[in-house]
Amino acid sequence: MNKVMTSMIAFGVGMAAYNVAQRNNMMSARNMRKIQKKVKRAIF
């Protein structure tokens, strides 16, 4: 249960950061893909 909650919170934070970064165009699409891979690996 705890693990699921933490991964969901981490995913929510990741999505929020992703949206902010997209809005600010801070990162390129390539960097976003790299980060998504890292996040997926961290969760699963």
Secondary structure, 3 states (H helix, E strand, C coil): CHHHHHHHHHHHHHHHHHHHHHHHCCCCHHHHHHHHHHHHHHHC
